[in-house]
Amino acid sequence: QQQQQQQKQPPAEGWQYVDPKGNIQGPFKLSDMKQWYKMGYFRPDLKMRCCKEDAFTDFSSLYPRPQTLPFESYPKRPGKPT
């Protein structure tokens, strides 16, 4: 089962986050999110989601360390089976 989870790709688009002023930004593509992550833009407490049906949750909860790689692994969506 863990192997299946690692093979499941994160959503290619639909990523959103809440900026410091409380405004929802996005939706963005996975490629943008990967680039911004590598540039260090995402704080652990940044509210984010990968699907508009999901609630916003902390970045560190979507991608708990060390078992997941941000934007490479499938995110741990709130209330959804992994």
C-alpha positions as CSV (number, residue, x, y, z in Angstrom):
1,Q,0.0,0.0,0.0
2,Q,2.8,2.4,0.8
3,Q,4.3,1.7,-2.6
4,Q,1.0,2.6,-4.3
5,Q,0.9,5.9,-2.3
6,Q,4.4,6.8,-3.5
7,Q,3.4,6.2,-7.1
8,K,0.3,8.4,-7.0
9,Q,1.2,11.7,-8.5
10,P,0.1,15.0,-6.9
11,P,-2.6,17.0,-8.7
12,A,-1.2,18.7,-11.8
13,E,-3.3,21.9,-11.2
14,G,-5.8,23.5,-8.9
15,W,-3.3,24.4,-6.1
16,Q,-4.3,27.4,-4.0
17,Y,-2.9,29.1,-0.9
18,V,-3.9,31.9,1.5
19,D,-1.5,34.9,1.4
20,P,-0.4,36.8,4.5
21,K,-3.2,39.3,3.9
22,G,-5.8,36.5,4.0
23,N,-6.4,36.5,0.2
24,I,-6.8,33.2,-1.7
25,Q,-4.2,33.0,-4.5
26,G,-4.5,30.6,-7.4
27,P,-5.3,28.1,-8.8
28,F,-1.8,27.3,-9.8
29,K,-0.1,24.4,-11.7
30,L,2.0,21.9,-9.9
31,S,5.1,23.0,-11.8
32,D,4.7,26.5,-10.4
33,M,4.3,25.2,-6.9
34,K,7.4,23.0,-7.2
35,Q,9.4,26.0,-8.4
36,W,8.2,28.3,-5.6
37,Y,8.8,25.5,-3.0
38,K,12.5,25.2,-4.2
39,M,12.8,28.9,-3.8
40,G,11.7,28.7,-0.2
41,Y,8.4,30.6,-0.5
42,F,6.2,28.2,1.6
43,R,6.3,28.5,5.4
44,P,5.2,25.4,7.3
45,D,2.1,27.2,8.5
46,L,1.0,28.5,5.1
47,K,-2.6,27.5,4.4
48,M,-2.8,25.6,1.2
49,R,-5.0,23.1,-0.7
50,C,-4.7,21.1,-3.9
51,C,-8.4,20.8,-4.7
52,K,-11.2,23.4,-4.3
53,E,-13.3,20.9,-2.5
54,D,-10.7,20.6,0.3
55,A,-10.4,22.9,3.3
56,F,-7.2,24.9,3.5
57,T,-4.6,23.3,5.8
58,D,-1.1,24.0,6.9
59,F,1.6,23.2,4.3
60,S,3.4,21.1,6.9
61,S,0.2,19.0,7.3
62,L,-0.2,18.4,3.6
63,Y,3.4,17.3,3.4
64,P,4.5,15.9,6.8
65,R,8.2,15.4,7.0
66,P,10.2,13.2,6.5
67,Q,7.8,10.7,5.0
68,T,6.7,12.9,2.1
69,L,8.4,15.1,-0.5
70,P,6.6,18.3,-1.2
71,F,5.1,18.4,-4.7
72,E,6.7,15.1,-5.5
73,S,4.6,12.8,-3.3
74,Y,0.8,12.8,-3.1
75,P,-0.4,15.3,-0.4
76,K,-2.1,14.2,2.8
77,R,-5.4,15.8,2.1
78,P,-7.6,16.6,5.1
79,G,-10.4,14.1,5.5
80,K,-9.4,12.1,2.4
81,P,-7.8,8.6,2.4
82,T,-4.2,8.6,1.2
